[in-house]
Amino acid sequence: MKIVYFAHSLLSRGGDKMVLAHAGWLASHGHDVELCCNVVKTVLEIPEGVRITRPLLPGIVGTVLSALLQRRDAGVVLASIIPMACFLFPRSRQKVIYFAQDYDESYYTLPILKWMVRLFYYLGLRFFEIPTIAVSQPLADLLRKRFRARVAVAENGVDTKVFYPEPDPKLIATKDNRQAILILSRSDRRKGFDIAQDVIKSLLKSHPDIFEVWTVGEPCTGYFSGTVHRDFGYVGEERLRPIMSSADIFFYPTRHEGFGLMPLEAFACRCPVVTTDAVTFASHLENALVAGVEDIKQTVDLIIRALTDKSLTERLIDQGIHTAEKLSLGETEKQFASAITSIAVRGER
């Protein structure tokens, strides 16, 4: 079966990682897989057998026009945002699948934009009845409740052949007896990088000498004055693994998640996680330390606890590994492929 993933961009985000993982698995099992994107700017490896093509026209407007005007000779056309799924539907109809990696309304703060996205959801899921694959059960439940969506669930998963404990002795030596707090640097407000800055400022007032800050993602040199800050920038998975394995805490103060892949990768690398209750598989005092969204004081207290209570963090690490094993990539790839095949068969009837 020919499968086309259609999007404006392919970057280095967790959602893009899952798209590439699923594309690679499908290609390795005999499917003809094409990623059609105007912007391809990623540190992630393009899997063998997966073709990269461009829409008919460049730019974001070109992507939208290509979705609206170009008919695709494919068994399935996947879109990871609901507006794009709606744009693709008039020309592809029963072939379109919405791959829901988050609730798209959460991307925006302006009420007018939120209402526009909600309109697309009503149009796509309730009126067009576009079949959907969601990356978590809570996200699927939300889409069913609000829009009567037809949803299958294929949870995101961690590739334990890529993410496993591999501490880097040289990197550990640079800490000079400090503990490293690893943070994702991303301008997307949902990921809470502004919250991370406020938390670090508070920690510097009470515990200035016991930690340093590591960041991966968008360059952010100079954002954490008053402490040692090592900015790794964008890194591939082979580099991220030893960074996570050498850090003492992965701090992920997210406001909203469809799933939350990076905490799961940290689990697999035996790195204790401090996050928020937006990450549904993170359970407080079981596999992670979990604060309320935007609760600065609670988050500071939890990080201090993680920095000072090693018996607690060892218990969290053991349960985190167990969670990573349960949510392995191999199982979710099978779920995703099964959902696509089932939807394609129904569309042919």
Steps between C-alpha positions, in 0.01 A plus 500: 500500500618852422496725806556877481569714804419860403619797707656841458813412700705212636707623795666349809199484732363193675207484260736501201700224665190283522405575138845383388490194725163390362606582144815290536309203645240514222768527230690204647181294478448554130292819485581786262549794740534864396550805722376808313630815675606848394749543785731215603730620777570223748783334690300178487601226258275438200430123502613284212229452239314823587483757219495876555299702246382862481147641459412661166567853631753640754422681824220450750243634252636259242463212744134588561426547128673171418287323760182654356576454129722194455341156488721231647531149364536328837321252718534729803584869543603599854482850649620585851303824547125526461494797257724309258278193526202719404691657208593153370151354533323652192749336259577180690187437712501146641879479475571773758595414859559757772802395709422684825818558698344770716183706525578767239308775679771493768752645251340845520428763766287747299128415539427562130763244397373249755147533362626462142675176591193375686297571185741284302449222756121518461537506122757219479393259773127552529395609148763331275540212751873479431635190679760577766795333667585653841829458685340455843174381652425836672538680166273247330240539775506879461446482123214252540330707768526837325466402134365142489822402326571151367829439680747215524784522754865432421701631794838654438789283603870521580757315293692313768762403240586871479416622852667302777741585784834616360665753734785702347793506747650812340169684521448392859849621591417852374230531770768538768279348774195704397177334389376566148141602430419430135232717334346511152541846348208574271314824430165321478322630811342159563839353592543741792854628438401829667390299805838324503677838511289614797561174686876521448500860629325382817740208543799735472372693801484194725745244354742691275800270523364147458378501140568617146272525198523305175276578205423330171291642216484860386821692581458690830847612608470770765154404624622355832737756654630434849574132443705278273301450180594254228294555183522196270258639238325261265639149536424171332386196693849349523619815681182550705531152654830564688387851595182364660692212656751742657247755629372478858148630421299547184277799570200525265255772617253453217161671491334266252580164339339257266742243639841636610779294341810653661415397860461144373842519334644626828340204680675265257835670571457465879465876546258613775216717367332806649202601288133606516169318503466579128711185443239233559735202542704680769378394845605707801738320737474187286704559183542881519452810711192676365390859565192687395529698177662841564536430875844656550524446876403133485740443212791662687428283803494185287830580330664566838365165614640329190839666553523398866311170543697237310305204637185655350658563161630143485144372551374737229773382263404133546133570433587728209688218330196277551273763340735533202496125447118497499484790252757370253503614140462150357151459640375843396627451144286190472198688640553785254536269199193301604293820535607628156424167333160475668404855399621449141295182466186675629561785257504262203155362580 
